[in-house]
Amino acid sequence: MDTESFREGPEKIDTLFLKFLYYSIVSIMPAFNFDRIADQYESYYDTDLGRQVDHVERQLVWRYMIHTSLAKPVLEVGCGTGHWTTFFRQKGLELNAIDISEKMLEKAKEKNPKNVNFEHMDVENMTFPSRKFDSIVAIATLEFVEDLDRTLNEIYRVLKPGGYFLAGCLNELSEIGQRKEENDIYRNARFFTPDQLNEILSRFGDPEIDGCAIIEKEKILDYPDIDRIEKPIRLKKGAFLTGLVQKSK
């Protein structure tokens, strides 16, 4: 890990050991091949449950995105089929959107969103110059990258000082997190607890973490308004976590 890229400070031995243990488990993992599921990837959003999950996730993401540099082009890493790209365009954002899967990018381009520059690019080896973007967003991306440390280093590199990084991740503490091995896609993913997401984002600065999409018996308990459920419960039971951090230097 390129520790010189991030903030450093005194750490207790037990904390360092826990960090080492966590990264030794989840930092490196085989990359998932999204080309083979590109045609079916968005079918979940056609279901009643999928539409409700999408509603609360968008509500939470936009709550935090509104605080970022919206006037400047935003980099979306791991844009996939353009599901979130389309949402951000509806909100008036200009985007650079990258993905490693060519078939997923084809699906995204079929939506023909304006003011989006799609590029086939690996987030672990981006060709952008350093300190280029004011805001970077990664929704359901960190779960599937092969090398998490390298990915975070690259995001840090291309983010301007004072810029914002927003990550949307699947919650290990949630019901789907506890049953991830039953799902063909999820079993290949690294889920995050709120503490783990806070830890990796703390490399950039002082993050704020929230959650949503509490799924119980095929119902979304925090639909249609996430604030109907208190934040500590959303963090513990919500399937989706959002973290926003401002790069400190």
N, C-alpha and C positions, 0 to 999 in steps of 0.2 A: 504493500500500500504506500502510495506517495504521500507521506504525512506532511511533507513540506508544503503541500497545496492547501492545507487546512490549518485552522487555529490550533494552537497547542497550549497546554497548561498542565499544572501538577495534577496527577491522578493517584489515587490509592492503589496499592497492589491488587486488592480484591477486585476493584473496578476494572483494572487493566486485564485481569484474568478473564472476567466475564465477557469483556469486549473481544478478547482473543478467541474465546470459546464460541461466541456467537458468529464471528466472521469466519472461523474455520468450518462452521457448519453450513452457512448459507451464502458466503461470498462467491464461491465458484460452483457452478452447476451447469449441466448440459443445456444448451439453448433449445427452446421449443420450436418446432417447425410449423409456423402459422400458415404456410402456403397451402397445406392440405386441408385446412378448415375455413379458408377465406370465403367460400361460397355460402357456408352456413353460419358464419360468425355472428351475424346480427339477428338471427332468427329468434333469439331469446327476447329481444325487445318487441317482438310481435305478440308476445303473451301478456295477459293482464298483469301478472306478477312482474315481468320484465319492464313493462311501462311504468309501474309504480316505483320500482327500484330506480329506474332511470330518472324519474321525476325528483326524488329526494336527493340522489347523487348530484344532479345538476344544480339543485337548490343550494347544496352545501359548497360545491366547487365555486359557484359564482359569488357566494357570500365572501369568499376569500380572494377570488380573482379581481374583484372590484377595487381592491386595495393596491393592485400592481400597476405597472406602467402600461396602461391600456392603449395609449396613443401611439406606441411604437410597435413594430412587428414582433410578434411572439413566436418563440420556437416551441413547437410541439414535437416531442420525441416519442417514438412508438405510436404514430397516429393510426396505425391499423387501417381499417376500412373507412376511416373518416367520420366515425360516429360523433366523436367529440369535436372534430374539426368543424363539422357542420354547425354544431351548437355554438362554438366560439364565433363563427362567421355571422350567425344570427344575432349575436351580441355586438357585432360591428368590428371585431378584431381583424387585423391583417396578420397572416400567419406564414411562417416557414414550417412545413410539416415533413418529417422524415420517418422512414420505417425500413427495416431490413428485409421485409417480405415483399417481393415484387407483386405477388398476387393480391395481397392486401392493399397495396398502393393502387393497383388497377381498379379495385372496388371503390377506393376513395375518390379517384379521379372521375369515375362514372357519375358521381354526385355533382360534379362540375361546379364546385363552390368558387366564387370570385375572390380575388385578392388572396389566393393561397398558392404558395410555391412549393409543390411536392418534389421531394428528392429521395431517391433510393440511397440510403446511407445507414451505416451501423453506428448506433449511439456510442459504442465503445471506441470508435475510431472516426470521429467527426472531422470533416475537412474545413469547417468554419475557422476563421481566425479567432484568436483569444479575445475575450472581453467584447464580444460582438452584440449580445442580446441583453435587453433590459429585463425581459421576463421569459422564463422557461417553464413549460408544463409537461408532466409525465403522468398519464392516467393509465393504470393497470399495465405499467411498463417495467418497473423495477422488479416485479415478481418474476419476469421471464428472461431477463438479460443473463448472459452466460457469466460475466464477471461484474459483480456489483460494485466493487471498489473502483475498477477501471471506468465504469459508467459514471459514477459519482465524480471522479476526477475530471472526466471530460465535460460534464455539465458545469462543474465549478469553473473550468478553464474558459468556456465560451460565455459564461455569465459575467456581466459587468459588475464592478464593485457597486454596492447599493442596489443591485438588481434583485429580482424575486424568483424563487424556485417554488413551484407548487407541485406536490406529488399526491396522487390519489392511489391508494393501495388497498388490498384485501386484508381483512383483519383476522389474524390467527385465533383470537379469542371468541370469534363469532361462531354461530352454528355451522356455517359452511366451512369455516376454518377448522373446526373440530372434525368435520367429515370430508375433508378435502381428498383423501385417498380414494373415495368412492367416485370421484369425477375424473374422467380421462384427461382433461386439461389442467384442472387444479392440482392434481397429484404431481404435476411437473413444475409447479410454481412454488416460490418462496413467499409465504404469507408473513405479515409483520404484526407484532403486538404494538399498541400505542407507544410503549416505552422504547421499543426497537426503532420505530419510525422516528421518534423524537431524537434518539441517539444518532442515527445516520444524518439527519438534517441539522443537528447541532454542529456539524463540521462547518456549515456555512454561516451560522449565526444563532439567533435565539428563535426557535420555531414555535408555532402554535398548531396544536393538533386537535382535530374534532372527528366525529364519526356520525354515521347515519345508516339507514336501511337495516332496521332490526326485523329479522325474518323469523316468525314463529307460526307454524302450521299453515304455511303458504299465505300468510298475511304480513303486511308491512306495518308495524306498529307505529312508526313515526310518519306515516303518510296521511294527509298530503303536506303537513307542516312539521318539519323535523323538531321544532321547538316544543311540540306537544310532549316530547320525552326529554328529560333532563340530560345535560351533556355527559355527566359521569356514566350514565347508563348507556348512552349512545357509544361512548368510547369502549365500553366493556362488551356490548352485545351487537353493535352495528357491524354489518358485513363490510362496510366501506369506510376507510379512513382517509382524511385529507390533512395534509401538512403544508403550511406555508412558512417560508423562511426568507429573510432578507440577507443577502451576502454582506458580511460585515467589513470585508476589505478586498 
